[in-house]
């Protein structure tokens, strides 16, 4: 299911700054133990060669996620691992210095246990949140979860553009405002959909919006159609266009900055005639247009939920694991890796790298 069935294994440049959730000092320690270079070498040894694409994303040369899955399963078998399917674990209890697992196939005893169950995202894959219940019963604290990297829903307000522009993508800047102050700004490609907005910048912003809502903060989301430009920049831009081409229409001129369909829709929502010559554009209307282009309100009403989320924000507190071993500080013999922890990365292969790095730390410690 990953990377549009191509599997975005990692990113060419990964650091703790690409992640949210628990303490970044912990995340940094884990990432340094097993780096991007280590990941590339690991998969090369398994026969999976990678190439770099836009934004540093690394994919297998075959562009087939199945190749990655098969390589991992074959390597596990070669290492003597027994993979038991159809044996869902419903409960893990401590017993005699080890663990007893209740499964669909009966009881299993183990000296050590590694919890690698994922979060709540894409529950049809098995990551339905059950791992959080197991960890909680073993004494762990669960940071409340929300979907992450998930499309957002927009309300039916009169200024909503999504239905008219469904399927159109363009560069954008999203700003999250908390109590009327800027909390975070993100830039990237935005995709308008029939239900709201998607695309990389929306997916990255979703966790911040949803955490603000979870914390019952006074939050608002705005869109700039002109990333990196201020109101004053646009005012100067309009002035230069009026001077150079006074008879050019508003929509035609704006189409040099935005896709034509977006330019037309914005002008229409502001109740301007698209064919109005720049020379006839009133100062107040021009200023209103400039404001709208850098601070367009998005009336977010929700998200598409865990079925469409690529990652889960929240999870087991990082304060309760030892980052040098990924072992639990509250339950001896238990290790915790991957998305079940309170770590979520931005889009682009970062969550996979966290999975590889945290798993390698745990496996190295178990092997000593």
LINKAZI-V839300 format. One record per residue. OMEGA is omega in radians with two decimals (none if undefined). NEAR is the number of other ideal C-beta (glycine too) atoms within 10 Angstrom. D_CENTER is the distance of its C-alpha to the mean C-alpha in whole Angstrom. Layout:
BEGIN
OMEGA | NEAR | D_CENTER
OMEGA | NEAR | D_CENTER
END
This chain:
BEGIN
-2.97 | 10 | 15
3.06 | 17 | 13
-3.12 | 20 | 12
-3.14 | 10 | 15
-3.13 | 10 | 17
3.07 | 18 | 17
3.08 | 23 | 15
-2.92 | 22 | 13
-3.14 | 25 | 15
3.10 | 28 | 14
-3.10 | 23 | 14
-3.13 | 16 | 17
-3.10 | 12 | 16
3.04 | 22 | 14
3.14 | 14 | 15
-3.14 | 17 | 14
3.14 | 11 | 13
-3.04 | 20 | 10
3.08 | 21 | 9
3.13 | 21 | 10
-3.09 | 23 | 12
-3.05 | 22 | 15
-3.11 | 15 | 18
3.08 | 17 | 17
3.09 | 10 | 20
-3.14 | 19 | 20
-3.13 | 26 | 16
-3.13 | 15 | 18
-3.11 | 16 | 21
-3.12 | 26 | 20
-3.13 | 24 | 18
-3.14 | 14 | 21
-3.12 | 18 | 23
-2.96 | 19 | 21
3.05 | 16 | 20
3.12 | 22 | 19
3.10 | 10 | 22
3.13 | 16 | 23
3.13 | 23 | 20
3.13 | 17 | 22
3.14 | 11 | 25
-3.11 | 17 | 25
3.06 | 22 | 24
3.11 | 11 | 27
3.11 | 10 | 29
3.12 | 16 | 28
-3.13 | 12 | 28
3.11 | 20 | 25
-3.02 | 12 | 25
3.02 | 20 | 22
-3.08 | 10 | 22
3.07 | 11 | 19
-3.09 | 16 | 18
3.11 | 6 | 17
3.06 | 15 | 14
-3.11 | 15 | 15
3.11 | 20 | 14
3.12 | 23 | 16
3.02 | 22 | 18
-3.13 | 22 | 21
-3.14 | 10 | 24
-3.06 | 13 | 24
-3.13 | 14 | 21
3.08 | 15 | 21
-3.12 | 19 | 19
3.13 | 12 | 22
3.14 | 19 | 24
-3.14 | 22 | 21
-3.12 | 12 | 22
-3.13 | 14 | 26
-3.14 | 17 | 26
-3.14 | 14 | 24
3.14 | 12 | 26
3.12 | 12 | 29
3.10 | 15 | 29
3.12 | 12 | 29
-3.14 | 11 | 32
3.14 | 9 | 34
3.11 | 7 | 33
3.14 | 6 | 35
3.01 | 9 | 32
3.12 | 6 | 32
-3.11 | 8 | 30
3.13 | 10 | 31
-3.13 | 6 | 29
-3.08 | 7 | 30
-3.11 | 12 | 30
3.11 | 11 | 28
-3.11 | 17 | 28
-3.09 | 11 | 29
3.04 | 13 | 30
-3.13 | 23 | 30
3.09 | 12 | 33
-3.14 | 16 | 35
3.03 | 10 | 38
3.11 | 8 | 41
3.13 | 8 | 38
-3.06 | 13 | 36
2.95 | 19 | 34
-3.11 | 15 | 35
3.04 | 17 | 32
-3.09 | 13 | 33
3.10 | 15 | 32
-3.13 | 10 | 33
3.14 | 10 | 36
-3.06 | 8 | 37
3.06 | 10 | 37
3.05 | 15 | 36
-3.14 | 10 | 37
3.07 | 13 | 34
3.10 | 10 | 35
3.08 | 14 | 31
3.07 | 22 | 28
-3.14 | 18 | 25
-3.10 | 25 | 22
-2.96 | 17 | 19
-3.06 | 21 | 18
-3.11 | 22 | 15
3.11 | 31 | 13
-3.03 | 26 | 14
-3.12 | 26 | 11
-3.05 | 19 | 13
3.12 | 16 | 17
3.11 | 8 | 19
-3.13 | 9 | 18
-3.13 | 11 | 19
-3.03 | 21 | 16
3.11 | 16 | 18
-3.10 | 18 | 18
3.13 | 17 | 21
3.12 | 25 | 20
3.11 | 22 | 20
3.11 | 14 | 24
-3.11 | 20 | 25
-3.12 | 26 | 24
3.13 | 12 | 25
3.10 | 13 | 28
3.01 | 20 | 29
-3.07 | 13 | 28
3.08 | 23 | 25
3.14 | 13 | 23
3.00 | 17 | 20
-3.08 | 17 | 18
-3.02 | 11 | 17
2.96 | 20 | 14
3.01 | 23 | 12
3.02 | 27 | 9
-3.07 | 31 | 5
-3.05 | 24 | 3
3.06 | 27 | 7
-3.12 | 20 | 10
3.13 | 25 | 12
3.08 | 17 | 16
3.12 | 21 | 19
-3.06 | 13 | 22
-3.11 | 9 | 25
-3.08 | 10 | 26
-3.13 | 6 | 29
-3.14 | 14 | 27
-3.11 | 17 | 24
-2.90 | 20 | 23
-3.09 | 21 | 21
3.13 | 13 | 24
-3.03 | 14 | 26
-3.08 | 22 | 23
-3.13 | 13 | 21
-3.13 | 9 | 20
3.11 | 18 | 21
3.09 | 15 | 18
3.07 | 17 | 19
-3.08 | 17 | 17
3.02 | 25 | 17
3.09 | 19 | 16
3.12 | 26 | 14
3.04 | 19 | 16
3.12 | 20 | 16
3.06 | 18 | 19
-3.11 | 15 | 20
3.07 | 10 | 24
3.08 | 7 | 24
-3.14 | 8 | 23
3.08 | 10 | 20
3.13 | 16 | 17
3.04 | 15 | 15
3.13 | 13 | 15
3.10 | 18 | 12
3.13 | 16 | 13
-3.12 | 20 | 13
3.09 | 14 | 13
3.12 | 26 | 14
3.05 | 21 | 15
-3.13 | 26 | 17
-3.13 | 20 | 18
-3.12 | 9 | 21
-3.09 | 18 | 19
-3.11 | 24 | 17
3.08 | 26 | 14
-3.09 | 21 | 11
-3.03 | 20 | 10
-3.08 | 20 | 8
3.09 | 22 | 9
-3.13 | 30 | 9
3.12 | 27 | 5
-3.12 | 21 | 5
-2.99 | 25 | 8
-3.11 | 29 | 7
-3.13 | 25 | 7
3.09 | 20 | 10
-3.07 | 25 | 12
3.07 | 23 | 12
3.10 | 20 | 13
3.10 | 21 | 16
3.12 | 14 | 17
-3.12 | 13 | 17
3.11 | 10 | 19
3.07 | 7 | 21
3.06 | 15 | 21
-2.97 | 10 | 22
3.04 | 18 | 19
-3.13 | 18 | 19
3.11 | 22 | 17
-3.10 | 16 | 19
2.94 | 21 | 18
3.09 | 22 | 20
-3.05 | 23 | 21
-3.08 | 18 | 23
3.09 | 18 | 20
-3.13 | 9 | 22
3.09 | 17 | 25
3.06 | 12 | 27
-3.12 | 15 | 29
3.08 | 10 | 32
-3.12 | 13 | 31
3.10 | 22 | 31
3.10 | 16 | 34
3.12 | 13 | 36
3.10 | 17 | 34
-3.11 | 21 | 36
3.13 | 12 | 39
3.13 | 10 | 39
3.09 | 17 | 39
-3.13 | 17 | 41
-3.03 | 10 | 44
-3.06 | 10 | 43
-3.04 | 14 | 43
-3.10 | 12 | 44
3.09 | 8 | 44
-3.11 | 16 | 41
3.12 | 18 | 39
-3.05 | 26 | 36
3.14 | 20 | 34
3.14 | 16 | 35
-3.12 | 19 | 35
3.14 | 24 | 31
3.04 | 17 | 30
3.09 | 11 | 31
-3.00 | 15 | 27
2.96 | 20 | 25
-3.05 | 16 | 26
-3.13 | 13 | 29
3.12 | 16 | 28
3.13 | 22 | 25
-3.14 | 21 | 28
-3.12 | 19 | 31
-3.14 | 19 | 28
3.14 | 23 | 28
-3.13 | 21 | 32
-3.14 | 14 | 33
3.13 | 15 | 30
3.06 | 15 | 32
3.03 | 8 | 36
3.04 | 19 | 37
-3.07 | 13 | 39
-3.09 | 16 | 37
3.11 | 10 | 40
3.09 | 15 | 41
-3.14 | 16 | 42
-3.12 | 20 | 41
-3.13 | 11 | 44
-3.13 | 13 | 44
-3.13 | 20 | 41
-3.11 | 10 | 42
-3.12 | 9 | 41
3.11 | 8 | 39
3.12 | 15 | 37
3.13 | 18 | 36
3.11 | 14 | 35
3.11 | 14 | 33
3.12 | 19 | 31
3.11 | 21 | 30
-3.10 | 14 | 29
-3.09 | 19 | 27
-3.12 | 23 | 25
-3.10 | 20 | 24
3.13 | 14 | 23
-3.10 | 17 | 23
3.07 | 14 | 22
-3.07 | 24 | 19
-3.09 | 15 | 20
-3.14 | 21 | 17
-3.14 | 12 | 19
-3.13 | 15 | 16
-3.08 | 23 | 13
3.01 | 17 | 13
-3.05 | 14 | 13
3.13 | 20 | 12
-3.12 | 12 | 14
-3.12 | 16 | 11
3.14 | 26 | 8
-3.11 | 19 | 6
3.09 | 27 | 6
3.02 | 30 | 9
-3.03 | 28 | 9
-3.13 | 26 | 13
-3.10 | 29 | 15
-3.09 | 27 | 18
3.09 | 19 | 19
3.13 | 20 | 19
-3.06 | 13 | 22
3.04 | 18 | 24
3.05 | 27 | 23
-3.04 | 14 | 25
3.11 | 20 | 23
-3.12 | 12 | 26
-3.01 | 15 | 26
3.11 | 27 | 23
-3.11 | 20 | 26
3.03 | 21 | 26
-3.07 | 13 | 28
-3.13 | 15 | 29
-3.07 | 20 | 30
3.10 | 11 | 32
-3.12 | 17 | 31
3.03 | 23 | 28
-3.08 | 23 | 25
-3.06 | 26 | 21
2.99 | 23 | 18
-2.97 | 25 | 15
3.09 | 26 | 12
3.10 | 25 | 15
-3.13 | 29 | 15
3.11 | 27 | 14
3.02 | 30 | 11
-3.09 | 28 | 7
3.08 | 27 | 6
-3.09 | 22 | 4
3.10 | 23 | 5
3.11 | 27 | 8
-3.06 | 27 | 10
3.14 | 24 | 9
3.02 | 26 | 8
-3.12 | 22 | 11
3.07 | 26 | 13
3.12 | 26 | 13
-3.13 | 20 | 14
-3.06 | 21 | 17
-3.09 | 26 | 18
3.12 | 27 | 18
-3.13 | 18 | 20
3.08 | 19 | 22
-3.12 | 25 | 23
-3.09 | 23 | 24
3.12 | 14 | 26
-3.13 | 14 | 28
3.14 | 16 | 29
-3.09 | 15 | 30
-3.12 | 6 | 32
none | 5 | 34
END
